[in-house]
Amino acid sequence: MSDTDRQLHLGWSIWPTGFHAAGWRLPEAEVNGTYNPRFLQRMARTAERGKLDFYFIGDRVVGLPEWQHERPNQVTRPEALTVAANVAAVTEHIGIVATVNTTYSDPYSLARSMAMLDHLSEGRAGWNIVTGLDEQAAKNFSRDKHWDNERRYDWADEFVEVASRLWDSWEDDAFVADKASGRFVDEAKIHRVDHKGEFFSVAGPLNIGRPPQGRVPLVHAGSSERSREFGAKYADIRFTMASDLDVAQRQYADLKGRLARYGRPRDAQKILPGLAVYVAETPAAAHAKYREIQDLATLAPDAAPLSGALGEDVSGRPLDVPLGELLDLASVPEAGQRIVARARLAYGEEDITLLDLVRYTRLGGGHREVVGDAKGVADFMEQWLLDGAADGFVLFPPYLPGTLEQFTDLVVPELQRRGLHRKEYTTRTFREFFGLPRPLSSFAAPAGSEALA
């Protein structure tokens, strides 16, 4: 494995009220970060100080007040493109990934906004493509119902093709600005796209010059079969969700194995699982913080959903009793034993209670949680990289600002010492961070080379 292959790709996902449902209740946590431009900028600069690859801005087009106990971070979400422009102005190197939902957008507006963001950031923009899961979103956009998975991906597939053609509609040297001759642009190098498809009819050209990166890098997540194929065709970066090493390895192999049928090499796409990190100077301090946050949860505890994994009905069992006193843990099915083992690692205790397990499964957001000192966190990340489970991680902050600052000050130096993370930014654009070639405009390329790079 080369030195470059050994380096992790790391993104930071901004959750202004914290990824954990109770993180915002900590005395040191930011509560109103969603609406605080200086806080959002500070987090971007801190991530850049840690030499991370990108600052990821999630988004959702619906948020309901009844979610406040299980996912308060989804009740309010900052609009991604606005935040992206805000942080682009105060950073110089870090990539900026903005989420835009294709189901409730149109290709021309998206292509225009992303092209402008790429210019404002000087080649650091990325687009996270989502199709949306929330049924409630439809009525926010004058629709009777939310489309099913197949229709959403049919729409998204054509959407990406149109957006990419719009980015290509200006060739790289179309802007002339020759004051002596008065020639502003080379008209022969600005092209109508004249797309007429199943969903979209778009004339073009875009009224913004070609993005500095040529085309903005594409990011995608999702576990459905259709999502996996969509990602294999288009995505430069794939977000994944996996809690166990062997599951992550199978997922990694599956996603990489799909690229060839779209004419893409295995290194054309990087696989980045989500990872929630609790780090402190000592393992004991990290586990204490994890326990403090878990105990602040206001979610009504319900053990019933754990019954299947644990192999027996636990819905009426006392919540404050250690698991070993409630169950014969040796007889628990393998899936349940894995959950218990991960929960024990997170709490740093063997005698966790049923309530601890309920909170572990309900409040972790489905992503792996790693709790420990810098060495322990780095050990975990290095193992997943070297064992073919990940090319890096998207880091989820349980609360802010502390978890980003602690990762930057404690884990980053340990990763750098091991040669797993850059010490300085040595390339300029977001594409270059991931070793992606800059594609030619499909209008300028030779015949037969119009497929997406």
C-alpha positions in Angstrom: 0.0 0.0 0.0 1.4 3.4 -1.0 1.7 6.4 1.3 -1.2 8.0 -0.5 -3.4 4.9 -0.2 -2.7 4.9 3.6 -4.1 8.4 4.1 -7.6 8.7 5.3 -10.2 10.9 3.6 -12.0 12.8 6.3 -15.1 15.0 6.2 -16.8 16.8 9.0 -20.6 16.9 9.1 -21.9 20.1 10.6 -24.8 19.5 13.0 -25.2 22.9 14.7 -27.2 21.4 17.7 -25.1 18.2 17.8 -25.7 14.8 16.1 -26.7 13.2 19.4 -30.3 14.0 20.4 -29.2 15.3 23.9 -25.8 16.8 23.0 -27.3 20.3 22.9 -28.2 20.0 26.6 -24.6 19.9 27.8 -23.5 23.2 29.5 -20.7 23.7 27.0 -22.8 23.0 23.9 -23.9 25.5 21.3 -27.7 25.6 21.2 -28.4 28.2 18.5 -25.7 27.4 16.0 -28.1 27.0 13.1 -28.7 30.7 13.0 -25.2 31.9 14.0 -23.0 32.7 11.0 -19.9 33.2 13.1 -20.4 29.8 14.8 -20.8 28.1 11.4 -17.7 29.9 10.1 -15.7 29.0 13.2 -16.5 25.3 12.8 -15.4 25.4 9.1 -12.1 27.1 10.1 -11.5 24.6 12.8 -12.1 21.7 10.4 -9.7 23.4 8.0 -7.1 23.8 10.8 -7.3 20.0 11.1 -6.6 19.7 7.4 -9.8 17.8 6.7 -10.9 17.1 3.2 -14.4 18.7 3.5 -17.0 20.4 5.5 -20.3 18.6 4.9 -23.6 20.4 5.2 -26.6 18.2 5.4 -30.1 19.4 4.7 -33.7 18.3 4.9 -36.8 19.9 3.4 -39.1 19.0 6.3 -38.8 19.3 10.1 -41.5 18.5 12.6 -41.7 19.7 16.2 -42.7 16.2 17.4 -39.2 15.0 16.5 -37.6 17.0 19.3 -36.9 14.2 21.7 -35.4 11.7 19.3 -33.9 14.0 16.7 -34.0 17.6 17.7 -31.2 18.2 15.2 -33.7 17.6 12.4 -36.4 20.0 13.7 -34.2 22.9 12.4 -31.7 22.4 9.6 -29.7 25.2 8.0 -30.3 25.5 4.3 -27.1 24.0 2.8 -26.3 26.3 -0.2 -26.6 29.4 1.9 -24.3 28.0 4.6 -21.9 26.9 1.9 -21.5 30.4 0.6 -21.1 31.7 4.2 -18.2 29.4 5.0 -16.6 29.6 1.6 -15.9 33.3 2.3 -13.8 32.5 5.4 -11.9 29.4 4.3 -9.2 28.8 1.7 -8.6 25.1 1.4 -11.2 22.8 2.8 -13.9 21.3 0.4 -17.5 22.4 1.0 -20.2 19.8 0.3 -23.8 21.1 0.1 -26.8 18.8 0.1 -29.6 19.4 -2.4 -32.6 17.2 -2.8 -33.3 16.4 -6.4 -36.9 15.4 -5.9 -37.8 19.0 -4.9 -35.5 20.9 -7.2 -34.8 21.5 -10.8 -31.5 20.9 -12.7 -31.0 24.5 -14.0 -31.3 26.1 -10.6 -29.0 23.5 -9.0 -26.4 23.7 -11.8 -26.4 27.4 -11.6 -26.1 27.6 -7.8 -23.4 24.9 -7.6 -21.4 26.5 -10.4 -21.5 29.8 -8.6 -20.4 28.1 -5.3 -17.5 26.5 -7.1 -16.4 29.9 -8.4 -16.8 31.6 -5.0 -14.8 28.8 -3.3 -12.2 28.6 -6.1 -12.9 25.0 -6.9 -13.9 23.6 -3.5 -17.6 22.8 -4.0 -19.2 19.4 -3.9 -22.9 18.3 -4.3 -24.4 15.7 -2.0 -27.4 14.2 -3.9 -30.4 13.1 -1.9 -33.8 12.1 -3.1 -35.6 12.4 0.2 -37.3 9.9 2.5 -39.9 12.1 4.2 -43.5 11.6 3.1 -44.4 14.9 4.7 -42.1 16.8 2.3 -44.5 16.5 -0.6 -47.1 18.9 0.8 -44.4 21.6 1.3 -43.9 21.6 -2.5 -47.5 21.5 -3.7 -47.6 17.8 -4.3 -50.2 15.3 -3.1 -47.7 12.5 -2.3 -44.1 11.7 -2.0 -42.8 9.7 -5.0 -41.8 6.1 -4.5 -38.1 5.1 -4.6 -38.1 4.1 -8.3 -39.6 7.4 -9.5 -37.3 9.5 -7.3 -34.3 7.8 -8.8 -35.6 7.9 -12.4 -35.9 11.7 -11.8 -32.5 12.0 -10.1 -30.8 10.1 -12.9 -32.0 12.5 -15.6 -31.5 15.4 -13.2 -27.8 14.7 -12.9 -27.3 14.2 -16.6 -28.9 17.6 -17.3 -26.9 19.4 -14.6 -23.7 17.9 -15.9 -24.5 19.1 -19.5 -25.3 22.5 -18.2 -21.9 22.7 -16.4 -20.4 21.7 -19.8 -22.3 24.3 -21.8 -19.5 26.7 -21.4 -16.1 25.4 -22.7 -13.2 26.3 -20.5 -11.9 29.1 -22.7 -15.3 30.5 -23.8 -14.9 33.7 -21.7 -12.7 36.1 -23.7 -13.1 39.6 -22.2 -10.9 41.2 -24.9 -11.2 44.9 -24.1 -9.3 45.9 -27.3 -11.7 44.1 -29.7 -14.8 44.3 -27.6 -15.3 40.6 -27.8 -16.7 39.4 -24.5 -17.2 35.7 -25.1 -16.5 33.2 -27.9 -20.1 32.3 -28.9 -18.9 29.1 -30.7 -17.8 27.8 -27.3 -21.1 28.4 -25.4 -23.7 25.7 -26.2 -27.3 25.1 -25.8 -28.0 21.7 -24.3 -31.5 21.4 -25.8 -32.4 18.5 -23.5 -35.9 17.0 -23.9 -36.4 13.9 -21.7 -39.0 12.2 -19.6 -39.0 14.8 -16.9 -37.1 17.8 -18.0 -37.0 20.1 -21.0 -34.0 22.5 -20.7 -32.6 24.7 -23.4 -29.5 26.2 -21.8 -26.8 27.3 -21.9 -26.0 28.1 -18.2 -25.5 31.8 -17.6 -22.5 31.2 -15.4 -19.1 30.1 -16.8 -17.9 26.5 -16.4 -17.1 25.6 -12.8 -13.3 25.7 -11.9 -13.5 22.0 -11.3 -15.2 21.4 -14.7 -18.0 19.5 -13.0 -18.7 19.6 -9.3 -17.8 16.3 -7.5 -20.8 14.2 -6.6 -21.6 12.6 -3.2 -24.3 10.1 -2.5 -25.6 7.9 0.3 -28.4 5.3 0.4 -28.8 1.6 1.0 -31.5 0.6 -1.6 -30.5 -1.4 -4.6 -31.4 1.6 -6.8 -29.3 3.9 -4.7 -26.3 1.6 -4.9 -26.6 1.6 -8.7 -27.1 5.3 -8.9 -24.0 5.8 -6.7 -21.9 3.4 -8.8 -22.8 5.4 -12.0 -22.3 8.9 -10.7 -20.9 9.3 -7.2 -17.2 10.3 -6.5 -17.8 9.8 -2.8 -20.2 7.3 -1.2 -21.4 7.8 2.4 -22.3 4.5 4.1 -23.6 3.3 7.4 -22.1 0.3 9.1 -21.5 -0.6 12.8 -19.3 -3.7 12.5 -16.1 -4.3 10.6 -17.3 -7.4 8.7 -20.5 -5.6 7.6 -18.5 -2.6 6.4 -16.0 -4.8 4.5 -18.9 -6.5 2.6 -20.5 -3.2 1.9 -17.2 -1.8 0.7 -16.5 -4.8 -1.6 -20.1 -4.6 -3.0 -19.9 -0.8 -3.8 -16.5 -1.0 -5.4 -17.5 -4.0 -7.4 -20.3 -2.2 -9.1 -18.1 0.5 -10.6 -16.7 -1.6 -13.5 -20.0 -1.9 -15.3 -20.1 1.8 -15.6 -16.6 1.9 -17.0 -15.1 3.2 -13.8 -12.0 2.0 -12.0 -12.2 1.0 -8.3 -10.3 4.1 -7.2 -12.8 6.4 -9.0 -15.0 6.3 -5.8 -14.1 6.6 -2.2 -16.2 4.9 0.5 -16.7 6.9 3.7 -18.8 5.4 6.6 -20.3 7.8 9.1 -18.5 7.8 12.5 -19.5 9.6 15.7 -16.4 10.3 17.8 -16.2 11.0 21.5 -12.5 11.7 22.3 -10.7 13.1 25.4 -7.3 13.0 26.9 -8.0 9.7 28.6 -10.4 6.8 27.8 -12.1 7.3 31.2 -12.8 11.0 30.4 -14.3 10.1 27.0 -16.6 7.4 28.5 -17.7 9.8 31.2 -18.7 12.3 28.6 -20.6 9.7 26.6 -22.4 8.6 29.8 -23.2 12.3 30.6 -24.8 12.8 27.2 -26.8 9.6 27.2 -28.2 10.4 30.6 -29.5 13.8 29.4 -31.8 12.1 26.8 -35.5 13.0 27.1 -36.7 10.3 24.7 -39.3 8.0 26.3 -37.5 4.6 26.8 -39.1 1.7 24.9 -37.3 -1.6 25.1 -39.8 -3.5 22.9 -37.9 -2.9 19.6 -34.9 -4.7 21.1 -36.9 -7.9 21.7 -36.1 -9.4 18.3 -32.3 -8.8 18.6 -32.2 -10.1 22.2 -34.2 -13.2 21.4 -37.0 -12.6 24.0 -39.6 -10.1 24.9 -38.1 -7.4 27.0 -40.9 -4.8 26.7 -42.0 -5.1 30.3 -38.6 -5.7 32.0 -37.2 -3.2 34.5 -34.9 -0.7 32.7 -32.5 0.1 35.5 -31.3 -3.5 36.1 -28.0 -4.8 34.5 -28.5 -6.8 31.4 -26.7 -9.8 32.9 -29.4 -10.0 35.6 -32.2 -9.9 33.1 -31.0 -12.2 30.3 -28.8 -15.2 29.7 -26.5 -13.2 27.5 -24.8 -16.4 26.2 -28.1 -17.4 24.6 -28.7 -14.0 22.9 -28.6 -14.3 19.1 -25.5 -13.1 17.3 -27.0 -9.8 16.2 -28.0 -9.0 19.8 -24.6 -9.9 21.1 -23.0 -7.5 18.6 -25.2 -4.7 19.8 -24.5 -5.4 23.4 -20.7 -5.6 22.7 -20.7 -2.2 20.9 -22.8 -0.6 23.7 -20.3 -1.9 26.3 -17.4 -0.4 24.3 -19.2 2.9 24.1 -20.0 3.1 27.8 -16.7 1.6 28.8 -18.6 -0.7 31.2 -19.6 -4.3 31.3 -22.7 -3.9 33.6 -24.8 -1.8 31.3 -28.5 -1.7 32.0 -31.4 -2.3 29.6 -32.0 1.5 29.6 -28.4 2.0 28.6 -28.9 -0.4 25.7 -32.2 1.3 24.6 -30.5 4.7 24.5 -27.5 3.3 22.7 -29.6 1.9 19.9 -32.1 4.8 19.7 -29.7 7.8 20.0 -26.7 6.8 17.9 -28.4 7.6 14.6 -27.4 4.2 13.1 -23.7 5.2 12.8 -20.8 3.6 14.6 -19.8 5.4 17.8 -16.1 5.4 18.9 -15.3 6.5 22.4 -11.8 6.8 23.8 -8.5 8.7 23.7 -6.7 9.7 20.6 -4.8 6.4 20.3 -8.0 4.4 20.6 -9.8 6.4 18.0 -6.9 6.3 15.6 -6.5 2.6 16.1 -10.2 2.1 15.0 -9.8 4.3 12.0 -6.6 2.7 10.9 -8.0 -0.8 11.2 -11.0 0.0 9.0 -8.8 1.6 6.4 -6.2 -1.2 6.2 -8.8 -4.0 6.4 -10.7 -2.8 3.4 -13.8 -1.4 5.2 -13.3 2.3 4.4 -11.3 4.9 2.5 -12.0 7.4 5.3 -14.9 8.6 7.4 -17.5 11.3 7.6 -17.3 12.5 11.2 -20.5 13.2 13.1 -20.2 15.6 16.2 -22.3 14.4 19.2 -22.2 18.1 20.3 -20.4 21.3 19.2 -18.1 23.0 19.4 -16.1 20.6 21.7 -16.1 17.4 19.7 -14.6 19.1 16.6 -12.0 20.9 18.6 -11.1 17.8 20.5 -10.8 15.7 17.2 -8.6 18.4 15.7 -6.3 18.9 18.7 -6.1 15.2 19.8 -6.8 12.8 17.0 -5.4 14.7 14.0 -1.8 14.8 15.4 -2.0 11.1 16.1 -3.1 10.3 12.6 -0.4 12.6 11.2 2.2 10.8 13.3 1.1 7.5 11.7 1.2 8.9 8.2 -2.6 8.5 7.9 -3.5 12.2 7.5 -2.0 15.1 5.6 0.1 17.7 7.5 -0.6 20.4 4.9 -2.9 20.9 2.0 -0.8 20.2 -1.1 -3.5 20.3 -3.8 -6.0 23.1 -4.6 -9.4 21.8 -5.6 -11.8 19.4 -4.0 -11.4 17.0 -7.0 -7.7 17.0 -6.4 -8.1 16.0 -2.8 -9.6 12.7 -4.0 -7.4 12.2 -7.0 -10.2 12.9 -9.5 -9.3 14.1 -13.0 -10.8 17.3 -14.2 -13.2 16.3 -17.0 -13.3 18.0 -20.4 -16.5 19.7 -21.5 -18.5 17.1 -23.4 -19.0 19.7 -26.1 -15.2 20.0 -26.5 -14.3 16.4 -26.1 -13.8 14.0 -29.1 -16.8 12.2 -30.4 -17.9 9.3 -28.2 -16.5 10.8 -25.0 -19.6 12.5 -23.7 -20.2 10.1 -20.8 -19.7 11.4 -17.4 -16.1 11.2 -16.2 
